Amino acid sequence: MKRVLLTGTGFLGARVLQQLAGRVEISAFPRGMLAKAGQEEILRVVQEQHPDCILHTAALSDTGYCQAHPEESHRANLLVPVWIAEAAGQVGAGLVAFSSDQVYAGLEDHGPFDEALPLSPANIYGQHKYEAEQRVLDLLPRAVLLRATWLYDLPGYGLPVRGNLPLNLWRAALTRQPLRFSCRDWRGVTYVRQAVENLLSAMELPGGVYNFGSENDTDMFETARRFCDAMGIAPPLEKGGWSRSLLMDTRKARAGGVVFDTTCEGIFRCLRDYGLAN
């Protein structure tokens, strides 16, 4: 059984621990350690665990917070992945590390974008994720970097949740507070439990960068409307006019066996998992 060392036990990491238990031999860094640990402490844990693969999910992922606190983002989203890659190289471990669709922020085209496109991300979070990809692969060419979409889940399974698209829509339906989405904003939105299932295939991919998550052929206003229809709710939705595209072409990952529902199919899988749809 593959020995996997996990970084991060929050929203994504907690689901990895639960879903992959018994399918891989999984352990995790001590909770909160990576927020303060230096390079030598990280190397010590990796040497003690001596995993076959490190799964790096820990990050500082609030884009607004990263923009206001660039030093913290630099450490969490750039230095820590580099230190993890160096440690993986020293013990001969593989590495699967999460990047973000935010690396595509600032592109003027509509997409979907593939992994070979030259980038210059428009926000601090995306800049640090993009530089981390490059530096990790320089250190460890066999590393797999996953450019993930916005992930979501519903409350349940005894796991932590955070703000995401269906929860935001449900809250708006209950409070009648309007939510605004743009008809010119395009991105994939992915059911997190399907993302975790796909990590088993991602661990077998050749080294490189991969777009990872659900594709989407509708704008975010229409996506929100379709999620509401699937959930049987009717929050007040308003149309905004800002323009952005984070659409990703996932053919490279699909060729390696990593297959996702589309964004608007994924919500039905989620609702079925929670007994809310047939």
C-alpha positions in Angstrom: 0.0 0.0 0.0 1.3 3.5 -1.0 2.5 5.5 2.0 1.2 9.1 1.7 2.2 12.1 3.9 -0.4 14.8 3.9 0.1 18.5 4.5 -3.0 20.4 5.7 -6.0 18.9 7.5 -8.5 21.7 6.8 -11.3 21.7 4.2 -9.5 19.6 1.6 -7.1 17.7 3.8 -9.8 16.5 6.2 -11.6 14.9 3.2 -8.4 13.3 2.0 -7.9 11.7 5.4 -11.4 10.4 5.5 -11.9 9.3 1.9 -8.5 7.7 1.2 -8.2 5.9 4.6 -7.7 2.2 3.9 -6.8 2.8 0.3 -3.4 4.3 1.0 -1.4 4.3 4.2 -1.9 8.0 5.1 -0.4 10.2 7.8 -0.3 13.9 8.2 1.9 16.7 9.5 1.0 17.8 13.0 -2.0 20.2 12.8 -0.8 23.8 12.5 2.8 22.9 12.2 3.3 24.3 8.7 2.1 27.7 9.8 5.4 28.2 11.8 7.8 25.4 10.8 11.0 26.1 9.1 12.7 24.2 6.4 14.7 21.9 8.7 11.6 21.0 10.8 9.7 20.1 7.6 12.6 17.9 6.4 12.7 16.2 9.8 9.1 15.1 9.6 9.5 13.9 6.0 12.6 11.9 6.9 10.7 10.4 9.9 7.7 9.4 7.8 9.7 8.5 4.7 6.5 8.5 2.4 6.2 7.2 -1.1 4.3 10.4 -1.9 3.7 13.8 -0.3 0.3 15.3 -0.9 0.6 19.0 -0.4 -2.9 20.6 0.2 -1.9 23.2 2.8 -2.1 26.8 1.5 -3.2 30.3 2.4 -6.0 30.4 -0.2 -8.0 33.6 0.6 -7.0 35.8 -2.4 -8.1 39.0 -0.6 -6.1 38.2 2.5 -3.0 37.3 0.4 -3.3 40.6 -1.5 -3.3 42.5 1.8 -0.6 40.3 3.4 1.9 39.4 0.7 4.6 38.3 3.1 2.4 35.6 4.6 1.3 34.5 1.2 4.9 34.3 0.0 5.8 32.0 2.9 2.7 29.8 2.7 2.2 29.6 -1.0 5.7 29.7 -2.3 8.4 28.9 0.3 6.6 26.0 2.0 5.9 24.2 -1.3 9.6 24.6 -2.3 10.7 23.3 1.1 8.3 20.3 0.7 9.8 19.6 -2.8 13.3 19.7 -1.4 12.4 17.3 1.3 10.7 15.0 -1.1 13.8 15.0 -3.3 16.0 14.0 -0.3 13.9 11.0 0.6 13.0 9.9 -2.9 9.3 10.6 -2.5 6.9 11.7 -5.1 5.0 15.0 -4.7 1.4 16.0 -5.7 0.9 19.7 -4.8 -2.2 21.9 -5.3 -1.9 25.0 -7.3 -4.8 27.1 -8.4 -6.9 28.3 -11.4 -6.0 31.8 -10.1 -2.7 31.5 -12.1 -4.9 32.4 -15.2 -6.3 35.6 -13.6 -5.6 38.6 -15.8 -5.7 36.9 -19.2 -7.9 38.7 -21.7 -9.0 35.7 -23.8 -12.0 33.7 -22.9 -10.3 30.3 -22.8 -10.4 27.5 -21.9 -6.7 27.7 -21.2 -4.2 24.9 -21.4 -1.1 24.3 -19.1 1.5 25.5 -21.7 0.2 29.1 -21.9 2.7 31.7 -20.7 1.2 33.5 -17.7 1.4 36.7 -15.6 -1.2 36.3 -12.8 -3.0 39.4 -11.8 -3.1 38.8 -8.0 -0.6 38.0 -5.3 -2.0 34.6 -4.6 -1.8 33.6 -8.3 1.7 35.0 -8.7 3.0 33.0 -5.7 1.2 29.8 -6.9 2.7 30.2 -10.4 6.2 30.8 -9.1 5.9 27.9 -6.8 5.0 25.6 -9.7 8.1 26.6 -11.6 10.4 26.4 -8.6 9.0 23.0 -7.5 9.4 21.5 -10.9 13.0 22.8 -11.2 13.8 21.0 -7.9 11.7 17.9 -8.5 10.7 17.3 -12.2 8.6 14.3 -11.2 6.3 16.5 -9.1 2.7 16.8 -10.1 1.2 20.3 -9.8 -2.6 20.5 -9.8 -4.3 23.8 -10.9 -7.5 23.4 -8.9 -10.8 25.2 -9.4 -13.1 26.6 -6.7 -14.0 23.6 -4.6 -17.3 23.0 -2.7 -19.0 20.6 -0.4 -22.1 20.5 1.9 -22.1 20.1 5.7 -21.8 16.5 6.7 -19.6 13.5 7.4 -18.3 15.3 10.5 -16.0 17.4 8.3 -15.2 21.2 8.3 -16.9 23.3 5.7 -16.2 26.8 4.5 -17.9 29.4 2.3 -18.5 28.0 -1.2 -21.0 28.3 -4.0 -23.9 26.1 -2.9 -23.6 27.2 0.7 -23.6 30.9 -0.3 -26.7 30.3 -2.4 -28.4 28.4 0.4 -27.6 31.2 2.9 -28.9 33.8 0.5 -32.2 31.8 0.0 -32.7 31.7 3.8 -31.8 35.4 4.5 -33.1 36.9 1.2 -29.9 38.8 0.9 -29.1 39.2 -2.8 -26.0 37.6 -4.4 -24.4 39.1 -7.4 -22.8 37.1 -10.2 -21.4 38.4 -13.5 -22.5 37.1 -16.9 -18.9 37.8 -18.0 -17.2 35.8 -15.3 -16.2 32.3 -16.3 -14.7 29.5 -14.2 -15.0 25.9 -13.2 -16.5 24.9 -9.8 -15.8 21.4 -8.5 -17.3 19.0 -6.0 -14.5 18.4 -3.6 -15.2 14.7 -2.9 -14.8 14.0 -6.6 -11.5 15.9 -6.6 -10.3 13.7 -3.7 -11.2 10.5 -5.6 -9.2 11.8 -8.5 -6.1 12.2 -6.4 -5.5 8.4 -6.6 -5.1 8.8 -10.4 -3.2 12.1 -10.0 -0.5 10.3 -7.9 0.3 8.2 -11.0 0.6 11.1 -13.4 4.0 12.0 -15.0 5.6 15.1 -13.5 4.3 18.4 -14.7 1.4 20.9 -14.4 -2.2 19.8 -14.8 -5.5 21.6 -14.9 -7.6 19.8 -12.3 -11.3 20.1 -11.8 -14.6 20.5 -13.6 -14.9 22.3 -16.8 -17.7 24.8 -17.3 -19.4 26.1 -20.4 -21.7 28.6 -18.6 -21.0 32.0 -17.0 -21.2 32.3 -13.2 -24.6 33.9 -13.2 -26.0 31.0 -15.2 -24.0 28.5 -13.1 -25.5 29.9 -9.9 -29.0 29.8 -11.4 -28.5 26.1 -12.4 -27.2 25.2 -8.9 -30.3 26.9 -7.4 -32.6 24.9 -9.7 -30.8 21.6 -8.8 -31.1 22.4 -5.0 -34.7 23.7 -5.3 -34.0 27.1 -3.9 -34.7 30.6 -5.2 -32.3 33.2 -3.6 -32.3 36.7 -5.1 -29.6 36.8 -7.8 -28.4 40.0 -9.3 -26.4 40.4 -12.5 -23.0 42.0 -12.4 -20.8 43.2 -15.2 -17.2 42.4 -14.3 -15.1 40.4 -16.7 -12.9 37.4 -15.9 -12.1 34.0 -17.3 -10.4 31.2 -15.3 -11.6 28.5 -17.6 -9.3 25.5 -17.9 -8.8 22.9 -20.6 -8.5 19.6 -18.7 -7.6 17.3 -21.7 -4.1 16.7 -20.4 -5.3 15.3 -17.0 -8.1 13.3 -18.7 -5.5 11.6 -20.8 -3.9 10.4 -17.6 -7.2 9.0 -16.2 -8.3 12.1 -14.2 -11.9 12.6 -15.2 -14.5 15.1 -13.7 -18.1 15.8 -14.2 -18.8 19.2 -15.7 -19.5 22.0 -13.2 -23.3 21.7 -13.7 -23.3 17.9 -13.5 -21.2 17.9 -10.4 -23.9 19.5 -8.2 -26.2 16.5 -8.9 -23.5 14.1 -7.8 -23.0 16.1 -4.6 -26.8 16.2 -3.8 -27.0 12.4 -4.4 -24.1 11.8 -2.0 -26.0 13.7 0.6 -29.4 12.0 -0.1 -30.9 15.2 -1.5 -31.5 14.0 -5.0 -32.2 10.7 -6.8 
